[in-house]
Amino acid sequence: MAKVAKAKTLYTCSECGGQAPKWTGQCAACGAWNTLVESVEQAASNHRFQALAKSSPARRLAEIEASDVPRFTTGVGEFDRVLGGGLVPGGVVLIGGDPGIGKSTLLLQSLAEIARERPALYVSGEESGAQIALRAQRLGLVGGTSAAGDLALLAEIQLEKIQATIDEQRPEVAVIDSIQTIYSEALTSAPGSVAQVRECAAQLTRIAKQTGTSIIMVGHVTKEGSLAGPRVLEHIVDTVLYFEGDTHSSFRLVRAFKNRFGAVNELGVFAMTEKGLRGVANPSALFLSQHEQSVAGSCVLVTQEGSRPLLVEVQALVDTAHVPNPRRLAVGLEQNRLALLLAVLHRHAGIACFDQDVFLNAVGGVKITEPAADLAVLLAIHSSMRNKPLPKGLITFGEVGLAGEIRPSPRGQDRLKEAAKLGFSVALIPKANAPKQAIDGLKVVAVDRIEEAIDRVRDLE
C-alpha cells in the first residue's frame, strides 16, 4: 500500500496573518500575544492573484475628475446615517456584533426595503431558507404592501456558487451572512480559518468593485468584542460598523469605526420591537433618566457622536471604602481616565477621594470615548461626595487637563443648541466655547479652571 504523506501544519497569526513553523506565545511578525492558530499548509496551486480593483495607467492628479459618490438609501434612516447617507455602488461594508444583538434582523429589514426598487440578494451561511422566511414573517416583511417577497434568497457557503449567483442575477445589493461560514475550493483549510476568511473577503471585494454590487458582510466577534479573523479584513473593506448595547436591553447602537465614503464615529440608535429594529428619532431621551426630583451624583453631558450631539446622563456614586485599596469602576467611560481625573480633583480643587470607592456609569449603555466628558464626571463625583444635587436644568461639557485647566471641545455651538432645544436652562462650559450670541432660554456660564467650575456650581445652587 502506498504511504500517504502527512499534511504539514503551520501556525498562522489571527491578527496579521503571519506564519510560524511551531507554536509560540508571541507572533514574531506583529508582536501580538496568543494569536497563533494551527492550520494546514496549503498545497501549491495554479491560483492566480488579482487586484481588488481594475488597474489603470498612472495619471496626474490634476487630470482626474472628482465627482460626488452616488448613493442609494437602505430604507432605514438610522442605518443610512451611520453609512454616511446610504450605500455606495461597489462599496463593501463589514458589520460585526455579539450574537443575537440584531445584525441579521437589521439587514433583512433593509433588504426588504431595497427590494422595492432594485434587485437584492441575501446569502445565508448560518440559517436555512425556511428559517429566514419564518423570521421575515414574524417581522411582518411578507404580505400586504411589503416587497420582501421579491428578495432573492440563497442558502450557500461555497464562494464559487455565490459568485456564480451574483454574476447571473446581477443584484445591486448582496448580504453575506456571515463571512466566517464561507469557504473557497481553491483552499483546503476549513471555513472560518484565517486563510479562508482572508481569501473569501478579498474575492467578494473584487466582485463588488468589478460589478458595482454593494456587498454587506456580517462578521463574528471575539470575546474581547473585536472582529474575528485577520485584521487585514478591516483594511480591505470600505466601511466597518459595530453593533453595541446589551442584549438584555431593548436599545441597540450601531457605530461606524471606518468609512471611506463618510464620517467615522457616526452613531445610529435603534429600539428592538416585536417588528424588528426601529430607528429612534430623539436618542437623547434614551440616555436621560427621568427623576421625579433632582438626585445627587447625576450630571447631564452633551457629547458629540459624529455629526450628532447627544445628551447623556453621567452618574457617580462615592462611598466610604472598607478595604485598603478603594475601588475605581467606570461603565461606559474609560477606566484610566477616571483615575487621572480624581488626581486632578485632589491636586487643584482640594477634594480628596483616596479613602472613597468611586463608581461611574453612563446611562443607557452608551460608550463615551471623547475627553469632553471630563467636566461632567468631576461635577457628578463632587455632587455625590456632598450628597447634594447639581442645579436643576444644568448641562456641561469640557476637557480637563492635568494642570486643572478646562479645555474647549469641538462643535460647542451645536451642543448648546441641542441642550436648549431639549429644555435645559444652564450650561457650564469652557470659556473658549462661549457663544458670541446669546442662545434663547439658555444661561451660559464659562469657566477656565476646575476649581472655578466647582465654585460657580455652588453659586448656582
C-alpha positions, -999 to +999 in steps of 0.1 A: +000+000+000+012+035-009+020+057+020+000+089+022+021+120+030+013+136+063-002+171+059+023+197+072+009+220+098+016+257+102+006+283+128-010+314+115-015+347+134-051+357+135-041+394+137-017+399+108-017+365+090+020+358+097+030+322+098+054+302+120+065+265+118+057+259+155+035+275+182+050+304+202+033+326+227+040+358+207+037+364+169+072+373+155+056+394+128+033+418+147+041+411+183+006+401+193+002+375+221-017+342+219-029+347+184-012+318+166-038+292+153-029+258+139-037+253+102-028+230+074-002+242+049-018+249+015-006+229-015+008+247-045-020+255-070-024+275-102-045+301-083-036+335-097-037+366-076-057+395-089-061+432-079-091+442-059-100+469-085-094+473-122-059+486-130-054+519-149-023+538-160-008+564-138-023+599-143-016+633-130-039+643-101-050+674-118-062+654-148-086+632-127-121+645-125-135+644-089-172+637-086-196+631-057-201+594-048-236+584-058-257+567-030-290+550-026-310+546+006-314+514+026-349+524+036-338+526+073-330+562+083-306+554+112-287+529+091-283+555+063-269+579+089-242+555+100-233+547+064-228+584+057-260+588+037-267+554+022-250+526+003-224+533-024-224+511-056-194+488-054-188+496-017-181+468+008-194+471+043-184+449+073-207+448+102-199+430+135-215+425+169-224+400+196-246+370+187-283+378+189-278+416+190-298+422+158-273+422+128-293+397+106-326+414+116-315+448+106-300+436+072-332+416+064-353+447+071-330+469+049-330+444+020-368+442+022-370+479+017-343+479-010-361+451-029-390+475-036-369+494-062-338+474-071-327+437-071-312+424-039-297+391-027-295+376+008-268+349+011-271+329+044-245+305+055-258+301+090-296+296+085-318+277+061-342+294+038-372+283+059-357+299+090-352+332+072-387+331+058-401+325+093-382+355+106-394+377+077-430+366+085-425+374+122-412+408+113-441+415+090-420+417+059-441+393+038-475+400+025-495+432+023-476+461+008-442+447+016-419+438-012-398+413+008-413+386-014-392+399-043-360+394-023-337+367-037-325+342-010-296+318-013-285+294+015-249+286+004-214+286+019-193+279-012-178+310-026-177+299-062-215+292-062-222+326-046-201+343-072-220+324-100-253+336-085-242+372-083-230+370-119-263+355-130-288+377-111-267+410-110-281+423-077-274+458-067-270+448-030-259+415-016-256+405+020-232+377+031-242+363+065-216+355+076-181+358+061-168+332+087-190+305+072-179+310+035-151+288+020-134+286-013-125+254-032-091+270-040-080+264-004-081+232+016-085+247+051-118+247+069-143+276+068-136+303+094-098+298+092-076+328+087-067+318+051-104+312+042-117+344+057-090+365+041-093+349+006-132+350+006-133+386+017-108+396-010-127+377-037-161+393-026-144+427-026-131+421-061-166+411-072-181+443-057-155+466-074-159+449-108-197+445-109-208+476-089-227+454-065-228+468-029-218+439-006-225+438+032-206+412+051-215+401+086-185+392+108-183+373+141-166+389+171-142+376+197-146+375+234-130+409+236-156+423+212-133+428+182-140+413+148-128+377+145-102+368+118-072+387+105-071+425+109-065+427+071-102+421+068-109+456+082-084+471+058-099+455+027-135+468+032-147+503+028-168+506+059-166+489+093-197+490+116-201+477+151-233+468+170-232+480+206-255+476+235-267+450+260-287+421+245-309+423+276-318+459+267-342+469+240-319+495+226-291+490+201-263+513+189-246+510+155-213+529+153-190+535+123-153+529+130-142+532+094-159+548+064-142+557+032-173+574+020-184+593+051-176+604+086-164+579+112-179+577+147-214+582+134-240+567+156-273+551+148-298+544+176-324+516+173-350+501+195-358+464+193-395+458+190-417+428+181-415+440+144-377+443+144-354+472+148-368+507+146-349+540+144-351+563+174-359+599+164-348+615+197-319+594+211-311+618+238-343+608+256-329+573+260-298+584+279-315+607+303-331+592+334-364+605+344-361+616+381-391+630+399-367+652+418-330+661+415-307+635+428-271+637+440-243+623+418-261+630+385-248+653+357-260+657+321-233+658+295-236+670+259-214+646+239-208+646+201-212+613+182-202+620+146-224+648+134-250+643+161-250+659+196-263+636+223-273+644+258-262+616+282-266+614+320-234+606+338-240+591+373-214+588+401-215+571+434-189+579+460-189+558+492-165+551+521-140+524+513-139+495+537-108+479+522-072+493+520-074+498+482-105+518+472-123+506+441-125+526+409-151+513+384-163+530+352-190+517+330-193+533+296-163+556+303-125+550+302-112+534+335-078+550+334-093+584+327-112+582+359-080+577+380-064+607+362-094+630+369-095+620+406-059+631+409-067+664+392-096+669+415-074+664+446-044+684+434-063+715+420-096+716+438-085+701+472-112+674+471-096+640+481-111+606+473-082+584+484-104+567+511-135+565+489-149+540+465-158+557+432-183+542+408-191+558+375-219+550+349-231+563+316-269+558+315-284+538+286-254+516+278-237+542+256-199+543+255-183+577+257-148+580+244-142+617+239-125+638+266-153+663+267-169+642+294-142+651+319-160+681+335-193+662+338-175+633+355-159+656+381-191+675+388-210+642+393-183+629+417-183+662+436-221+661+439-221+626+452-195+634+478-215+663+491-247+643+487-262+674+472-278+676+437-265+698+410-287+728+399-318+718+380-315+722+342-277+722+342-257+707+313-220+707+308-191+696+287-153+702+285-119+685+287-100+689+320-062+690+317-036+678+342-029+714+352-066+719+362-075+739+331-107+733+312-101+730+275-126+736+247-145+709+229-153+708+192-186+719+178-196+736+211-223+757+194-242+726+182-240+711+216-255+742+232-283+744+206-292+708+213-294+714+250-316+744+246-339+725+223-344+699+250-353+725+276-321+728+296-316+763+311-280+765+324-248+755+306-214+753+324-188+752+296-152+761+288-146+798+283-133+792+247-166+776+238-187+806+249-211+816+221-208+851+206-245+855+205-270+846+233-290+814+229-327+817+238-336+801+271-300+791+279-278+808+305-242+802+297-216+801+325-180+800+311-151+788+333-113+784+329-103+760+357-118+731+376-118+750+410-137+779+393-162+755+379-169+740+413-173+774+429-197+785+401-219+754+407-221+763+444-232+798+435-259+785+411-273+764+440 
